[in-house]
Amino acid sequence: MQSKTILILGGGIGGVVAASLLRKSLSREHRVILIEREARHVFQPSLLWLMTGNRAPENISRPVDALGKRGIEVVRGNIERIDPARRAVQVNGTEWTGDYLIVALGAELAPEAIPGLAQAGHNFYTLAGAEALRDARLKLHEGRLVVLVSGVPFKCPAAPYEAAMLLESDLRQRGLRERVSVAIYSPEPGPMTTAGPEVSAMLRQMVESKGIAYHPEHAVTKVDPQERQIYFTNNTTAKFDLLAYIPPHRAPQVVREAGLCGESGWVPVNRFKLETKFPGVYAIGDVTGIPLAIGKPLPKAGVFAHEEAEVVAHNIARAITGKGEEQTFQGHGECFVEIGDNRAGFGSGNFYAEPKPQVRLHPPSRWRHWSKIVYEKYWLFKWF
């Protein structure tokens, strides 16, 4: 059997799962190469706990180089160019080519796209930003805390609502709730609308029952760090004393320059097999744009990246070995929804269902919160 090389770009959830499963499925004559810029893999769902001081960075991250113990070749460096037609990648001046290429580079966070945003607040979608917010919240003793969604789409659709509820709970536990108001501003018409009106209404009720003011259909244009004021397209403004924000998302520049993106600004793929228009090139996770029957895209979430990675890894291994049956991604997903006070809801369903996604949000409980803790520890143990 001729030796094959698989290049996986990105060491997030999708990249780690794809590389690990391919290495497990293929004999050592085949090379599995993971290319990643960062030294440590961060388990993104746990940034919300880091933000409130319930986790330390070392609790929720692992060294990417640890994957080498599993036989995965780890290349650390910045991806400077992708040539999908040749399945070639340039990393720190060196070119790597493969028989298969999996693009799992996620979404690029672009706070600079909104004037004043980065200077005014804390981006809790990064490790450094979540740490900064963790420290800044301890200095807020009165005033107004605002959670701002600065663009759509964004990964983990429940996250801004979870963040507001967790921060509200933290304020209560520290005896500050009566002196600090909490509000959410978002360009969305409602929370998690892709999951359907019932789920959206349930999540909004959870938020508002905690006295958190929710302001949908507020698209930010700029933020004034000195005046601590947010400006929106509907000619309204909002004051804040502490700002926690989700930045605009876009496909990474190197992906855009490679001609991989479609009209949506994301990488179009076969919704079942995750193939791009280039033979032997796949894309998984947040970098993709997969339209649903309702006209909205599949949400960007780690659970989808994980399941897509399983499908792609299996099908590539099958193509190389000739063993097994072809698998397809069917659009199923689930996620925990943290509401504070050691309680969490749980949403699950089929986003590929027609004529609309069939998703259910199960009510919050302590059991579901502890289940998320168990899952966090299990995931990091299993893959690292």
DAZI-V386816 format. One record per backbone hydrogen bond with DSSP energy under -1.0 kcal/mol. CO is the residue of the C=O (numbers start at 1). NH is the residue of the N-H. E is the energy in kcal/mol with one decimal. If there is no record, write none. Layout:
CO;NH;E
CO;NH;E
This chain:
4;31;-2.7
5;99;-2.7
5;100;-1.7
6;33;-2.8
7;102;-2.9
8;35;-2.9
9;104;-2.3
12;16;-2.6
13;17;-2.3
14;18;-2.5
15;19;-2.5
16;20;-2.4
17;21;-2.5
18;22;-2.2
19;23;-2.3
20;24;-1.8
21;25;-1.8
22;26;-1.9
27;30;-1.8
31;6;-2.7
32;73;-2.7
33;8;-3.1
34;75;-3.0
35;10;-2.9
36;77;-1.6
39;64;-2.4
41;62;-2.2
42;44;-1.3
43;46;-1.8
44;47;-2.2
46;50;-1.9
47;51;-2.4
49;54;-2.7
50;53;-1.7
56;59;-1.7
60;43;-3.1
62;41;-3.2
63;66;-1.5
64;67;-2.0
65;68;-1.9
66;69;-1.4
67;70;-1.6
67;72;-1.4
68;71;-1.7
73;34;-3.1
75;36;-2.3
78;92;-1.6
81;90;-2.7
83;88;-2.2
87;98;-2.1
88;83;-3.2
89;96;-3.1
90;80;-2.9
90;81;-1.2
91;94;-2.2
94;91;-3.3
96;89;-2.9
100;7;-2.5
101;282;-3.2
102;9;-3.1
103;284;-2.2
108;250;-1.8
110;113;-1.9
111;114;-1.8
114;117;-1.9
115;223;-2.8
116;120;-1.4
117;121;-1.6
122;124;-1.0
122;245;-2.7
123;126;-1.3
126;130;-2.6
127;131;-2.1
128;132;-2.3
129;133;-2.3
130;134;-2.2
131;135;-1.8
132;136;-2.6
133;137;-2.4
136;139;-1.5
143;181;-2.3
144;241;-3.4
144;242;-1.8
145;183;-2.0
146;244;-2.9
147;185;-2.3
148;246;-2.7
156;159;-2.1
158;162;-2.4
159;163;-3.1
160;164;-1.9
161;165;-2.1
162;166;-2.8
163;167;-2.5
164;168;-2.2
165;169;-2.1
166;170;-2.2
167;171;-2.3
168;172;-2.1
169;173;-2.5
170;174;-1.4
171;176;-2.9
172;175;-1.7
176;179;-1.6
176;180;-1.1
179;143;-2.3
181;145;-3.1
182;213;-2.2
183;147;-2.9
184;215;-2.7
185;149;-2.8
186;218;-2.9
188;217;-2.6
192;195;-1.3
193;196;-1.9
196;200;-2.3
197;201;-2.5
198;202;-2.2
199;203;-2.5
200;204;-2.3
201;205;-2.2
202;206;-2.1
203;207;-2.1
204;208;-2.8
205;209;-2.1
207;210;-1.2
207;212;-1.3
208;211;-1.8
213;184;-2.9
215;186;-2.1
219;233;-2.5
222;231;-2.7
224;228;-1.3
224;229;-1.6
228;240;-1.8
229;224;-3.1
230;238;-1.8
231;221;-3.0
231;222;-1.1
232;235;-1.4
236;232;-2.2
238;230;-2.9
242;146;-2.7
243;122;-2.2
244;148;-2.6
246;150;-2.2
248;110;-3.0
250;108;-3.7
252;256;-2.1
253;257;-2.8
255;260;-1.6
256;259;-1.4
262;265;-1.6
266;262;-2.9
267;289;-2.2
270;274;-2.9
272;329;-3.0
274;283;-1.9
275;270;-2.2
278;281;-2.0
280;101;-2.6
281;276;-2.7
282;103;-3.1
285;288;-1.8
287;267;-2.6
290;298;-2.9
292;295;-1.9
296;292;-2.7
300;156;-3.7
301;305;-1.8
302;306;-2.5
303;307;-2.0
304;308;-2.8
305;309;-2.1
306;310;-1.8
307;311;-1.9
308;312;-2.6
309;313;-2.7
310;314;-2.2
311;315;-2.4
312;316;-2.4
313;317;-2.3
314;318;-2.3
315;319;-2.1
316;320;-1.8
317;321;-2.8
318;322;-2.9
331;351;-2.8
333;349;-2.0
335;347;-3.0
337;345;-3.1
343;339;-2.2
344;365;-1.9
345;337;-2.2
346;362;-3.4
347;335;-2.5
348;360;-3.0
349;333;-2.3
350;358;-2.5
358;350;-2.1
360;348;-2.3
362;346;-1.6
365;344;-2.0
365;369;-1.4
366;370;-2.5
367;371;-1.8
368;372;-1.6
369;373;-1.6
370;374;-2.3
371;375;-2.3
372;376;-2.6
373;377;-2.0
374;378;-2.5
375;379;-3.0
376;380;-1.9
377;381;-1.9
378;382;-3.0
379;383;-2.2
380;384;-1.1
